[in-house]
Amino acid sequence: MVSTPKAPKAPDPTQTAAAQTATNVDTAIANAGLSHTNQYTPDGSLEYKVSGYQTMKDQNGKTYQLPTYSAYQTYSPQNQAIYDQTQQTQLGLSKLANEQTGKISGILGTNVDLSAGNVDKYANDHWQGGFNNQWDRDQASLDQSLADKGISMGSEAYNNALRDFSTRKQAASDQFLGDMYSNAQNSILTERNQPLNEISALMSGSQVNQPNYVNAPTTQLPTVDQAGLINENYNQQMGAYNSQVSKSNAAMGGLFGLGSSLLGGWAMGSDRRLKEDIKRVGTLDNGLPVYVFRYKKGGPTQIGLMSDDVREVHPESVFEDAEGFDRVDYEKAVV
């Protein structure tokens, strides 16, 4: 009989899944490396470096080491000098603000007094003196004017002039205090808020600037369909196997048909010298190769043995004809 080829082994689902996972992991690592693009500008640079690894296990327990990246920003020498100087300035402002905070702790513990009495007192303390000085100068001018006119102090004319002056002064004083009341309130609030505003200004100048990160461009490699390739390879092997089986079956049928036609002792010419287009298509169970060929003298494609092969296994089944070419007794050769 002609030997039947072995069927290819079907791919193991677990191994196929593991191969696909390994492909996916390799692709992800490659994508990460391509996406972390170092950038260099006149103002500074941004570099990505592998700073460590994290471990991942798949469902089969296989371990993968995945690289982790860190981004490093570096200023140009000029920008670094500006940054260092700015940091020193901001630090100094922050320290000064802290010192000022200690000085105004007492102010923050006292309520703002905007009562009428306190507002009047503030106006008197800050502006009444200037008002009085002006009217004192005006009274002196009045006295001098009356004296120049011959009106003596204590006379009725003098008293009447002084009374009119005092009335105008009082009216002016009332108007002045009314006008100054709102100013006094604002001034009290300003004195209370001024230290706080100074501290706020100092603190606003000592804020730490957060770095601005650059969005790096991403590059994505397509994932190879490893599982599909494995299955496709298996399908191709199965196709080749089925083709070999078909050829083997055809060889067996042809050989057995040939053998049955030779029963009765007649043997076919099996000398290799008589044949052409020789191709091996199978093997008998006794190890003899089976070929397809054409006789040089013409005719259809045949299937059979070669006498030189048969002579090594069953020499008793090979003999020469009258023309000196080998013939094979197939009934004996195929045993």
RAFEN-V35482 format. One record per residue. N is the residue number from 1. BURIAL is I if it has 16 or more other ideal C-beta (glycine too) atoms within 10 Angstrom, else O. D_FIRST is the distance of its C-alpha to the first C-alpha in whole Angstrom. Layout:
n: [N,N]
burial: [BURIAL,BURIAL]
d_first: [D_FIRST,D_FIRST]
//
This chain:
n: [1,2,3,4,5,6,7,8,9,10,11,12,13,14,15,16,17,18,19,20,21,22,23,24,25,26,27,28,29,30,31,32,33,34,35,36,37,38,39,40,41,42,43,44,45,46,47,48,49,50,51,52,53,54,55,56,57,58,59,60,61,62,63,64,65,66,67,68,69,70,71,72,73,74,75,76,77,78,79,80,81,82,83,84,85,86,87,88,89,90,91,92,93,94,95,96,97,98,99,100,101,102,103,104,105,106,107,108,109,110,111,112,113,114,115,116,117,118,119,120,121,122,123,124,125,126,127,128,129,130,131,132,133,134,135,136,137,138,139,140,141,142,143,144,145,146,147,148,149,150,151,152,153,154,155,156,157,158,159,160,161,162,163,164,165,166,167,168,169,170,171,172,173,174,175,176,177,178,179,180,181,182,183,184,185,186,187,188,189,190,191,192,193,194,195,196,197,198,199,200,201,202,203,204,205,206,207,208,209,210,211,212,213,214,215,216,217,218,219,220,221,222,223,224,225,226,227,228,229,230,231,232,233,234,235,236,237,238,239,240,241,242,243,244,245,246,247,248,249,250,251,252,253,254,255,256,257,258,259,260,261,262,263,264,265,266,267,268,269,270,271,272,273,274,275,276,277,278,279,280,281,282,283,284,285,286,287,288,289,290,291,292,293,294,295,296,297,298,299,300,301,302,303,304,305,306,307,308,309,310,311,312,313,314,315,316,317,318,319,320,321,322,323,324,325,326,327,328,329,330,331,332,333,334,335]
burial: [O,I,O,O,O,O,O,O,O,O,O,O,O,O,O,I,O,I,I,I,I,O,I,O,I,O,I,O,O,O,I,I,O,O,O,I,O,O,O,O,O,O,O,I,O,I,O,I,O,O,O,O,O,O,O,O,O,O,O,O,O,O,O,I,O,O,O,O,O,O,I,O,O,O,O,O,O,O,O,O,O,O,O,O,O,O,O,O,O,I,O,O,I,O,O,I,I,O,O,O,O,O,O,O,O,O,O,O,O,O,O,O,O,O,O,O,O,O,I,O,O,I,I,O,O,O,I,I,O,O,I,O,O,O,I,O,O,O,O,O,O,O,I,O,O,I,O,O,O,O,I,O,O,O,O,O,O,I,O,O,I,I,O,O,O,O,O,O,I,O,O,O,O,O,O,I,I,O,O,I,O,O,O,I,I,O,I,I,O,O,O,I,O,O,O,O,O,O,I,O,O,I,I,O,O,I,O,O,O,O,O,O,O,O,O,O,O,O,O,O,O,O,O,O,O,I,I,O,O,I,O,O,O,O,O,O,O,O,O,O,O,O,O,I,O,O,O,I,O,O,I,I,O,I,I,O,O,I,O,O,O,I,O,O,O,O,I,I,I,I,I,O,O,I,I,O,O,O,O,O,I,I,O,I,O,O,O,I,O,I,I,I,I,O,O,O,O,O,O,O,O,O,I,I,I,I,I,O,I,I,I,O,O,I,O,O,I,I,O,O,O,O,O,O,O,I,I,I,I,I,I,O,I,I,O]
d_first: [0,4,6,9,13,15,18,22,24,27,30,33,36,38,37,37,41,42,40,42,45,45,45,48,50,50,51,54,55,54,56,59,59,60,62,65,66,69,72,75,79,82,83,81,77,74,71,68,67,64,67,64,61,60,57,54,51,49,47,45,48,47,50,52,55,56,59,63,65,69,71,74,77,80,83,84,87,89,88,88,91,92,90,92,95,95,93,97,99,97,97,101,102,100,102,105,104,104,107,109,107,109,112,112,111,114,115,111,113,116,116,118,121,122,125,128,130,128,127,131,131,128,130,134,132,130,132,136,137,137,138,141,142,142,145,147,147,148,151,152,152,154,156,157,158,160,162,162,164,166,165,165,163,164,166,165,163,161,160,159,157,155,155,153,151,150,149,146,145,144,142,140,139,138,136,135,133,132,130,129,128,124,124,125,122,120,121,120,117,116,117,115,112,113,111,108,108,108,105,103,103,103,100,98,99,97,93,90,88,84,82,80,77,75,72,69,66,63,60,57,53,50,48,44,42,40,38,37,36,34,32,32,30,28,28,27,24,23,23,21,18,18,18,15,13,14,13,10,10,12,9,7,10,11,9,8,12,13,11,14,16,16,17,20,20,21,19,19,20,18,21,21,25,24,23,24,23,20,18,15,13,9,8,5,5,8,10,10,11,10,13,15,19,22,23,27,28,27,25,23,20,17,13,12,12,16,17,19,16,15,18,18,15,15,19,20,17,19,23,25,27,31,31,29,26,22,20,17,16,12,12,13,11,8,9]
//
